[in-house]
Amino acid sequence: MRSVNAAIIYYSSTGTVHALASAAAEGAEKAGAQVRLRKVPELAPPEAINAKPAWAQHIQDTADVAEAALDDLAWADAVLFGTPTRFGNPSMQLKAFIDTAGGLWHGGKLADKVYSAFTTTGTAHGGQESTILALGNVFYHWGGIIVPPGYTDPVQFELGNPYGTSHRAADGAPGDVPLRAAAYQARRAVDIATALKAGRAA
């Protein structure tokens, strides 16, 4: 059986979500998946980006990360979406990318894949769970198989979010625990996708 394909698709303005996405990509690779790490296009105006040096710097630092395309969704057996929280919802950049997937959805090309999500917020109670649950609404419409990390690994008891990896950006760059949690979440998604693929092949 050929290996599972995993797409890690994210939006990050200053690098926090990018760090989690990179850890997720490493976790997926260690689980045996072929991985595509992809950022969605930036939609904010230059004046907003340039007003925040860390934002402009992050765009330069990730110039080598390919932008997400619909082909990445069609290719993947497992998809993990990462986004900062914007008023308890995914960022406009990630949502805009998702909104272009209507053709794939209508053709049944997004159904029966494994989906999972992770997020960051600026504050401790800034909508981490609601953002992940909002992405779940998309997965329901797509006919996806939602695979959360749950409390299925010791790192989850350290982090404490069964919905998906989350991090408070005010605490600085993600440290050991959220990075391990993101890697575990991706491994779990790949493991379930692998089992599904094997079951269908049988």
N, C-alpha and C positions, 0 to 999 in steps of 0.2 A: 504494500500500500504506500502510495506517495505521501509525503509529509503534509501536515496541515499548513495552510497559509494564514498568517495573522497580520492584520493591518492596525497599526497604532496611529490614530488620526487625532490631531489636537490643535488647539489654539493657545498661544501663550504670548502675553505682551512683554513681560519683563524677565521671563525665564523660569518661574516656579513650576508651571505646568509642564514646560519642556523638560525639566529635570525628572519629574514623575514619568513622563512619556518615555524618556530614555531608559529609565529603570525598568519600565514595563516591557520595552523592546528587548532588553537583555534577558528578562525573565522568560519571555516567549521563546527566544532563541535557545535558552538552556532547556526548555521543555521540548525542543526538537522542531520548532516551527520555522518555516521560511517567513521572514519578517520584513514588512515595509513600514518605516517610520516616516510619517507625512504630516506636515503642517498645513493648515488651511490658509487661504490667501488673507492678507491683512486688508481691512476695509476702512480703517480709521483714516481721517485726513492727515496730511503731513504736518500741519500746524499742531494737531493734538499730539502726534508722536514726538515731534521735536521739542515740545514743551516739557517732556519728561525724559531726561537723558538716559535713564535705564531702559526705557522702551526703545529708543532709537538704537542704543548699543546692542540690545538683544537681537534686533532685526539684522544688524551687521554680523553678529556672532553666529547666527543660524542661517546665513546665506547659502550654506551648502546642503541644507535640508530641503528635499524636494517637496513641492506643493502637492497636496492631495488632489486626486482626480477620481472621477466616477469609476474608472477602471479598477482602482484600488478596492472599492467596495465590491465590485463584481468578482474580483479575484479572490477575495478573502473568504476563509471558512470561519474565522473569528475576527471580530472588530472591537477594539477598545477605543472609546472616545474620551478625550480629556479636554477640560475647559475651566477657566475661572468662572466664578459665579457672578452673574450680573442681575442684581435684584432677585435672587432666588431662582434664576433661570440660566441656561447656557448663554455664552457670549453670542453676540450678533454674528461674529465671524464664523463660528462653528455652525450656528443655525442656518446661515445663508448657504453654506456648503450642503448641509442636509437637505435644504429645500430644493436643491437642483437634482435630487435623486428620484424625482417622480417617475421618470421613464423606466428606471430599473425596478422600482416598486411595482409599477403597473405591469411590467413583464414578469413578475414573480422572481426577479433575480436577487432580492434581498431577504426572501423568506428562508427559514430553517437554518440560518447562520447563528452562531453564538455572539451575543453582544454583552458588553460590560462598560462601565463608565467610572471616571475619577475626576476630582475637582479640587479647587482651592478657593479660599475666601480670604477677605481682608481681616475679618473679625471672627471671634470664637463661635458665634451663632449667626453666621452670615448667610445661611441657606445652603449648606453643603448637601444635606439630604434632599432638599427640594429640587436642587439642580439635577442630581442624579435621577430622582424620580421623574423629573420633566423629560429627561432623555429616554426614560423607560416608556413614556407615552409614544415616542417615535418607534421604539422597538416593537411595541404592541401592534402598531399599524403595519409595520413591515412583516409581521409574522415571525419575529425573531425569537430566539431562545435566550432569555436573560440569565446570565450567570454572575451573581454577586459573589464577593469573597466570603460573606457570612462570617461566622466564628468557626472557621474550619482549619485554622492554623494558629499556633501560639502568637504570631505577630499581630493577629487581629485583636487579641486581648490587650496588647500594648497600645494599639492605635485606637481601637474602640469604635470603628465605623463599619458595620456589616454591609452597608449599601455599596460602598466603593471607597477606594483610597481617597483621603482628603487631607488637606494641610492648611494651616492658618498662615498666610503669607506674612503677617506681621511678626511672626516668629523668625523670619529670615528664610534662607534657602532650606529646602527639605533636608533633614538629617537622616540618620541611619534607619529609624523606624518607618517613616513614610516611604522611603525608597525601597526598603525590604517589602513593605506592604504592597507597593505598586508592582514589584517583580512577582510577588506571590499571586496577586490578582490575575496577572497575565498568564502565569503558569497554569492556574486553575482553569482559566478560559480555554487555553490550548488543550489541556488534558480532557476537558469535556468535549471540545470539538473533535479531538482525536478519537474519543470513544464513539461519538456519533457517526463519524466517518467510517470507522471500522464496522459498526453495526449495520450501516447501510450497505457496505460492500459485501457483508455476509448474507 
